[in-house]
Amino acid sequence: MMLPVGRRFSSLVLTEGGVELRRDAVRPRDRDPKLLLAPTLVGVCRSDLKEIAGQRAVRRDFGHELVADVLASDPPGILTGARVCLDPHPVVERTSGFAELVEISGPEGDLLAALPRLPKDLPAEVAVFVEPLACAVHCVRRWSDARPPARPPASVAVVGAGMAGCLIAAVLERGGAQVTLWNRSAERLEELRRRDVLPGIALRSLREEAAERFDDAIVATSTLVRDVFEWAAAHLRPGGNLVLYAGTHPGMDTVPGVDVDAVRRGQQRVRMPHGDAWLVGSHGAVADDFRAAIDLLADTENGLGERLRRAITRRLTLEEAASVLPEQVEHAPFGKTVVAFDGGSATALPEAA
Ligand SMILES: NC(=O)c1ccc[n+]([C@@H]2O[C@H](COP(=O)([O-])OP(=O)(O)OC[C@H]3O[C@@H](n4cnc5c(N)ncnc54)[C@H](OP(=O)(O)O)[C@@H]3O)[C@@H](O)[C@H]2O)c1
């Protein structure tokens, strides 16, 4: 199908003070090839909330946890009819992902890299976890690469039981690690138990006394904070790795003497300034991580997709998202919030206004 130039659609866009719902129209292709996506479901990530709050210094990925159908392309035939997610790392131009339609353009190879195909029979409520799970897979690979070869299964402390920490814990456990997921608030842990999202993983409160030591630790709190970092460092065995996954920004001084943002984004492995341990950075995901995440979620035997589905706690329309997402900046509820669209198939294009 050719691009339906002029077709009107609604989208949630970032503004100086937050977000606004806007009516827009499909524009013709400029120089590079262009695709038109119809999202079915879009997950809300902590980074979306940081972008609404104007707290994200480096990148703009608004609405990147996408499950969408490719409706049209110019030139015709690029992925048309495919169901895709979005890998936000290849550099392409795109409009907001929280939208009835998403315009995305770039060299054809970059478009193909940015839009990994999803199996058609993967439910959208499971597929919406592909991107965050790919980042978790990447983190676990960074951790695994940092370990000496042929070591026995590790005991790993994951700190922060938001979706990021939960996904990392699930991937680690599948790889044979003995995982303890630590969280500040007991309520979040209670909700994970109640919904049975992570059976097999020990859930513990950071407020309880913990005398044990772990081979390695991964910090996945909303942002990298000093007391969490110090807790993780204090609970490492000699020679352990402390993986930085939680958001950092340039100039952050959480660890005196260490440029934590450079370590995380540059995916470095450096010695900690004190003690016998290592700091390891994890940032983003690559094509292999997306393939692994899709395989994990498509494999119904392991039950991961169904368990994650139970962690979807809010389903919003685009209109509702315009008022609810700014509220979540200050207080993000337990679990995954998704924005759902009735359309999303080639036969259900939003009507032209
Ligand atoms: N490295 C990468 O490639 C990558 C990819 C995706 C995401 N991330 C990052 O991963 C982080 C986690 O994402 P998310 O979506 O899971 O975030 P989230 O929903 O904000 O939840 C993170 C957890 O952080 C805890 N927390 C917040 N502030 C805390 C503090 N001061 N002390 C102790 N715990 C605290 C919360 O505990 P309570 O229950 O007590 O509130 C919550 O369980 C974010 O920084 C995100 O940017 C990194």
The ligand as a Tripos MOL2 file, in Angstrom:
@<TRIPOS>MOLECULE
LIG
   48    52     1     0     0
SMALL
NO_CHARGES

@<TRIPOS>ATOM
      1 N1         20.8050    0.0520   30.8160 N.am      1 LIG1
      2 C1         19.8120    0.0260   29.9570 C.2       1 LIG1
      3 O1         19.9910   -0.2370   28.8070 O.2       1 LIG1
      4 C2         18.4250    0.3020   30.4430 C.ar      1 LIG1
      5 C3         17.3250   -0.1120   29.6940 C.ar      1 LIG1
      6 C4         16.0480    0.1210   30.2000 C.ar      1 LIG1
      7 C5         15.8960    0.7580   31.4220 C.ar      1 LIG1
      8 N2         17.0170    1.1660   32.0930 N.ar      1 LIG1
      9 C6         16.9060    1.8420   33.3830 C.3       1 LIG1
     10 O2         16.5240    0.9140   34.3630 O.3       1 LIG1
     11 C7         15.9970    1.6300   35.4590 C.3       1 LIG1
     12 C8         14.7980    0.9110   36.0240 C.3       1 LIG1
     13 O3         13.7310    0.9650   35.1130 O.3       1 LIG1
     14 P1         12.2400    0.6140   35.6160 P.3       1 LIG1
     15 O4         11.3790    0.8180   34.4350 O.co2     1 LIG1
     16 O5         12.2270   -0.6890   36.2980 O.co2     1 LIG1
     17 O6         12.0540    1.7810   36.6880 O.3       1 LIG1
     18 P2         10.9580    2.0240   37.7980 P.3       1 LIG1
     19 O7          9.6560    1.4700   37.3820 O.co2     1 LIG1
     20 O8         11.0690    3.4500   38.1030 O.co2     1 LIG1
     21 O9         11.3390    1.1120   39.0970 O.3       1 LIG1
     22 C9         12.5610    0.9740   39.6330 C.3       1 LIG1
     23 C10        12.6020    0.5810   41.1010 C.3       1 LIG1
     24 O10        13.4540    1.5830   41.6710 O.3       1 LIG1
     25 C11        13.1650    1.6310   43.0330 C.3       1 LIG1
     26 N3         13.6550    2.8960   43.5650 N.ar      1 LIG1
     27 C12        13.4100    4.1250   43.0800 C.ar      1 LIG1
     28 N4         14.0870    5.0340   43.7900 N.ar      1 LIG1
     29 C13        14.7520    4.3610   44.7600 C.ar      1 LIG1
     30 C14        15.6200    4.7390   45.8170 C.ar      1 LIG1
     31 N5         15.9360    6.0270   46.0330 N.pl3     1 LIG1
     32 N6         16.1230    3.7700   46.6110 N.ar      1 LIG1
     33 C15        15.8010    2.4850   46.4140 C.ar      1 LIG1
     34 N7         14.9930    2.0570   45.4230 N.ar      1 LIG1
     35 C16        14.4740    2.9900   44.6080 C.ar      1 LIG1
     36 C17        11.6640    1.5070   43.1380 C.3       1 LIG1
     37 O11        11.3940    0.9720   44.4360 O.3       1 LIG1
     38 P3         10.0370    1.2780   45.2710 P.3       1 LIG1
     39 O12         9.1430    0.1090   45.0460 O.co2     1 LIG1
     40 O13        10.5000    1.3700   46.6900 O.co2     1 LIG1
     41 O14         9.4820    2.5680   44.7640 O.co2     1 LIG1
     42 C18        11.3580    0.5440   41.9840 C.3       1 LIG1
     43 O15        11.2200   -0.7590   42.4340 O.3       1 LIG1
     44 C19        15.6990    3.0510   34.9510 C.3       1 LIG1
     45 O16        16.7040    3.9120   35.4200 O.3       1 LIG1
     46 C20        15.8360    2.9130   33.4550 C.3       1 LIG1
     47 O17        16.2690    4.1140   32.8520 O.3       1 LIG1
     48 C21        18.2530    0.9370   31.6400 C.ar      1 LIG1
@<TRIPOS>BOND
     1     1     2 1
     2     2     3 2
     3     2     4 1
     4     4     5 ar
     5     4    48 ar
     6     5     6 ar
     7     6     7 ar
     8     7     8 ar
     9     8     9 1
    10     8    48 ar
    11     9    10 1
    12     9    46 1
    13    10    11 1
    14    11    12 1
    15    11    44 1
    16    12    13 1
    17    13    14 1
    18    14    15 2
    19    14    16 1
    20    14    17 1
    21    17    18 1
    22    18    19 2
    23    18    20 1
    24    18    21 1
    25    21    22 1
    26    22    23 1
    27    23    24 1
    28    23    42 1
    29    24    25 1
    30    25    26 1
    31    25    36 1
    32    26    27 ar
    33    26    35 ar
    34    27    28 ar
    35    28    29 ar
    36    29    30 ar
    37    29    35 ar
    38    30    31 1
    39    30    32 ar
    40    32    33 ar
    41    33    34 ar
    42    34    35 ar
    43    36    37 1
    44    36    42 1
    45    37    38 1
    46    38    39 2
    47    38    40 1
    48    38    41 1
    49    42    43 1
    50    44    45 1
    51    44    46 1
    52    46    47 1
@<TRIPOS>SUBSTRUCTURE
     1 LIG1         1 GROUP 0 **** ****
